[in-house]
Amino acid sequence: MFEPEGDEDELSLFTSSQTETYKDVKVNPELTEEQRGEVMKVLEKFQDVFTDVPGLTNLGKHSITLTTEEPIHSALFVASCNAERGGERTG
């Protein structure tokens, strides 16, 4: 089993708590006040897109065409931390 060796190897877990919103978008300071206002209006209108919480969509579709009904089996192996970083396989 893979055991992380410190904070750098830990995976961040999904959270449903929003920490960023459209208000956190950095708008070019060289824009005029009017232009910045227009950008903020667009950001506010589409604020559901400018979030750090993943959502759900039904817009994408895909299909996988199989060449055979026969399942493919391969041998399992345990990868060391070194192997996951591009080193040799072990096990």
C-alpha positions as CSV (number, residue, x, y, z in Angstrom):
1,M,0.0,0.0,0.0
2,F,1.3,3.5,-0.8
3,E,2.2,5.5,2.3
4,P,2.8,9.2,1.8
5,E,6.2,10.5,3.1
6,G,5.1,13.9,4.3
7,D,2.9,16.8,3.5
8,E,4.2,17.2,-0.1
9,D,2.8,13.8,-1.1
10,E,-0.6,14.2,0.5
11,L,-3.6,14.5,-1.8
12,S,-6.0,17.3,-1.1
13,L,-9.5,16.0,-0.4
14,F,-12.6,17.3,-2.0
15,T,-14.4,20.0,0.0
16,S,-17.8,21.4,-0.6
17,S,-17.0,24.6,1.3
18,Q,-16.5,27.4,-1.1
19,T,-13.4,29.5,-0.3
20,E,-13.2,31.6,-3.5
21,T,-15.8,33.4,-5.5
22,Y,-16.0,35.6,-8.6
23,K,-15.0,38.5,-6.3
24,D,-11.5,36.9,-6.0
25,V,-10.9,37.2,-9.7
26,K,-8.0,39.6,-10.4
27,V,-9.1,42.2,-12.9
28,N,-6.4,44.2,-14.8
29,P,-5.7,47.4,-12.9
30,E,-5.0,49.2,-16.2
31,L,-8.7,49.0,-17.2
32,T,-10.8,52.1,-16.7
33,E,-13.3,52.2,-13.8
34,E,-16.1,51.7,-16.4
35,Q,-14.3,48.7,-18.0
36,R,-13.7,47.2,-14.5
37,G,-17.4,47.6,-13.7
38,E,-18.4,45.8,-16.9
39,V,-16.0,42.9,-16.1
40,M,-17.4,42.7,-12.6
41,K,-21.0,42.6,-13.9
42,V,-20.1,39.7,-16.2
43,L,-18.3,37.9,-13.4
44,E,-21.3,38.4,-11.1
45,K,-23.7,37.2,-13.8
46,F,-21.7,33.9,-14.3
47,Q,-20.6,33.6,-10.7
48,D,-21.5,29.9,-10.6
49,V,-18.6,29.3,-13.0
50,F,-16.1,31.2,-10.9
51,T,-15.9,28.9,-7.9
52,D,-13.4,26.5,-6.4
53,V,-16.1,23.9,-5.7
54,P,-16.5,21.4,-8.5
55,G,-19.9,21.1,-10.0
56,L,-21.8,18.8,-12.3
57,T,-22.5,19.1,-16.0
58,N,-24.5,17.1,-18.5
59,L,-23.0,18.9,-21.5
60,G,-20.2,16.5,-22.1
61,K,-20.7,13.1,-23.7
62,H,-18.3,10.4,-24.6
63,S,-18.3,6.8,-25.7
64,I,-15.7,4.0,-25.7
65,T,-15.8,1.6,-28.6
66,L,-14.4,-1.8,-27.6
67,T,-12.6,-4.0,-30.1
68,T,-13.5,-7.2,-28.2
69,E,-15.8,-8.3,-25.5
70,E,-13.0,-10.2,-23.8
71,P,-11.6,-8.5,-20.6
72,I,-7.9,-7.6,-20.5
73,H,-6.0,-8.9,-17.5
74,S,-2.6,-7.7,-16.4
75,A,-0.4,-8.6,-13.5
76,L,-0.5,-6.3,-10.5
77,F,2.6,-4.7,-9.0
78,V,3.3,-2.4,-6.0
79,A,5.0,0.8,-6.9
80,S,7.4,2.4,-4.4
81,C,7.5,6.2,-3.9
82,N,10.6,6.1,-6.1
83,A,8.7,4.4,-8.9
84,E,5.9,6.9,-8.8
85,R,8.4,9.7,-9.3
86,G,9.9,8.1,-12.4
87,G,12.2,5.5,-10.9
88,E,12.1,1.7,-11.3
89,R,9.2,-0.6,-10.5
90,T,9.4,-2.8,-7.4
91,G,7.5,-5.9,-6.5
